[in-house]
Amino acid sequence: MGQAEAMDRMYRFTRHVYDLSRKYYLLGRDKLIDRMELRKAGHTLPDGSQTAQADRVLEIGCGTARNLIVLAQKRPGFPLYGLDASEAMLETAAKSVDKVGLASTITLRPCLAEDLTAKGTFGLDEPFDVIFFSYSLSMIPTWSQALEVALANLKPGRKFYIVDFCDQADLPRWFSRFLKFWLSKFHVFYRPEMLEYIQQMHRDGKGKLEIEYLYGRYAYIASFEKPAA
Ligand SMILES: C[S@@+](CC[C@H](N)C(=O)[O-])C[C@H]1O[C@@H](n2cnc3c(N)ncnc32)[C@H](O)[C@@H]1O
């Protein structure tokens, strides 16, 4: 079964209670939304020039669009884009976006993370200014491709962000074991090799990585800045 079908099956019913139930364990999402570096039109750059347009922001694996809606409400003025493997999730997302009157701000498209192109997926002539993954990489079997594709679709000198589960190293062992067992029931896997992969991307000069560990290493927020052109 392909990933799109697997995700549709998993979320067919749970998408209706998704936002309420995930509120309690997808921690750090609002922190990331608050911290993302976003530039409005007219933002002054270090060389004295000014940006012509507001940042275009993409969420990869946007699910119900919960994050995009919070972002649009807390930090208005940015064109937002979301892609997801699951058309069922996107149907719920589109309804939520409509309900809060954000249909002209948030563009949603069905797409696998590894197939993203700014032009092909969204009809854009330029790469994105900011990209983020919120608890999606831990569900994406092709996560390394997803990371490389995100980097390829990002403007030089800008950042992609990740918020996701970490190793819970500073929390009780029983809790960590239980969490990993429970998450595996939802196709979610903590992959230590993922952070190692991003650290290697940093060492390879593909960008500059910064990581902040949250809540006893329950989760982490990473930012990865693509080198300037
Ligand atoms: C745990 S949910 C997180 C949703 C949202 N980002 C949030 O923070 O509430 C993960 C999402 O990733 C999507 N997903 C899984 N594999 C994917 C892939 N290969 N490409 C794009 N999206 C994918 C799932 O359909 C699901 O909506």
PDBQT file of the ligand as one rigid body, heavy atoms in Angstrom, charges set to zero:
ROOT
HETATM    1  C1  LIG A 301       1.016  13.560  12.863  1.00  0.00    +0.000 C 
HETATM    2  S1  LIG A 301       0.320  14.378  11.464  1.00  0.00    +0.000 S 
HETATM    3  C2  LIG A 301       0.805  16.071  11.796  1.00  0.00    +0.000 C 
HETATM    4  C3  LIG A 301      -0.124  17.061  11.160  1.00  0.00    +0.000 C 
HETATM    5  C4  LIG A 301       0.260  18.531  11.394  1.00  0.00    +0.000 C 
HETATM    6  N1  LIG A 301       1.538  18.830  10.826  1.00  0.00    +0.000 N 
HETATM    7  C5  LIG A 301       0.204  18.900  12.860  1.00  0.00    +0.000 C 
HETATM    8  O1  LIG A 301       1.246  19.272  13.421  1.00  0.00    +0.000 OA
HETATM    9  O2  LIG A 301      -0.891  18.855  13.433  1.00  0.00    +0.000 OA
HETATM   10  C6  LIG A 301       1.371  13.922  10.126  1.00  0.00    +0.000 C 
HETATM   11  C7  LIG A 301       0.841  14.263   8.749  1.00  0.00    +0.000 C 
HETATM   12  O3  LIG A 301       1.844  13.903   7.789  1.00  0.00    +0.000 OA
HETATM   13  C8  LIG A 301       1.187  13.398   6.643  1.00  0.00    +0.000 C 
HETATM   14  N2  LIG A 301       2.118  12.570   5.858  1.00  0.00    +0.000 N 
HETATM   15  C9  LIG A 301       2.572  11.333   6.138  1.00  0.00    +0.000 A 
HETATM   16  N3  LIG A 301       3.420  10.910   5.186  1.00  0.00    +0.000 NA
HETATM   17  C10 LIG A 301       3.513  11.921   4.271  1.00  0.00    +0.000 A 
HETATM   18  C11 LIG A 301       4.231  12.103   3.052  1.00  0.00    +0.000 A 
HETATM   19  N4  LIG A 301       5.050  11.165   2.558  1.00  0.00    +0.000 N 
HETATM   20  N5  LIG A 301       4.091  13.266   2.387  1.00  0.00    +0.000 NA
HETATM   21  C12 LIG A 301       3.272  14.246   2.857  1.00  0.00    +0.000 A 
HETATM   22  N6  LIG A 301       2.565  14.126   3.998  1.00  0.00    +0.000 NA
HETATM   23  C13 LIG A 301       2.685  12.982   4.704  1.00  0.00    +0.000 A 
HETATM   24  C14 LIG A 301       0.014  12.610   7.207  1.00  0.00    +0.000 C 
HETATM   25  O4  LIG A 301      -1.011  12.380   6.247  1.00  0.00    +0.000 OA
HETATM   26  C15 LIG A 301      -0.437  13.515   8.360  1.00  0.00    +0.000 C 
HETATM   27  O5  LIG A 301      -1.417  14.417   7.962  1.00  0.00    +0.000 OA
ENDROOT
TORSDOF 0
